[in-house]
């Protein structure tokens, strides 16, 4: 994960608060002035205004009126910022592997996200992970409208040795998902992974389609896949899918190339859903569990 822009901003915030505390007593106005100074930089790093306000309030609660030991001011301030960020990122947690291993069979996972977010590749990475866990997944090609979507999945499935359930282009996506679940039940498959379309230009129709697929498949877990590089767009998309369809967890792709980093914090804050994996490359192994503490420490240390 790159995160240079966000790291630079938080290093400056940490340094500025530490200098103020060292020189004089930190009061509410001074803290507000500091956050006003850094607000635009945080927004430019994809940290939304409500998140900035939440951090401001959290730091007020942790710092104002406290006796900060002068010889360890920076450590004290760093810990306060770290706790504030973890309060946001740890709102809800989800142990994907544990959930899958202990869940019913077949365990059904529905994937949401716009075209170009890396959703289909992410599904292949999840299938690879599941196979490494000793599980037998099947994939449903319920994106029946995007040219090449089924072919892309077929190539992954051939490489991974995973069964693909599909119909012709233009078929009912919910029917494909239903067929995949029926197949999994008949063949004692462990997991059903359902790919879906992401045509945001027909937003209303897309959301109705997603709701129908969700009703028909009744998934045990719904995952939103967002492209970290799109920043504010990923945040808007996550909000749209969450409010209309709902999801349980987030996977952020292309985190290895994201110099800003704020999308992770904002999506966690605005949806209250945990980020469970981040994509860090193109190979099947390049999907790593998201560790909030490690993410925050990259920003602050």
Protein Blocks (a to p, Z undefined) as FASTA:
>chain_A
ZZlmmmmmmmmmmmmmmmmmmmmccdfklmmmmmmmmmmmmmmnopafklmmmmmmmmmm
mmgopacdfklmmmmmmmmmmmmmmmmmmmpacdfklmmmmmccddddddeddehilmmm
mmmmmmmmmmmnopacddddfbfkbghklmmmmmmmmmnopacddddehiafklmmmmmm
mmmmmnopabdcddddddfklmmlmmmmmmmmmmmnopabdcddddfklmmmmmmmmmmm
mmmnopabdcdehklmmmnommmmmmmmmnopacfbdcfbjbfklcccddfklmmmmmmZ
Z
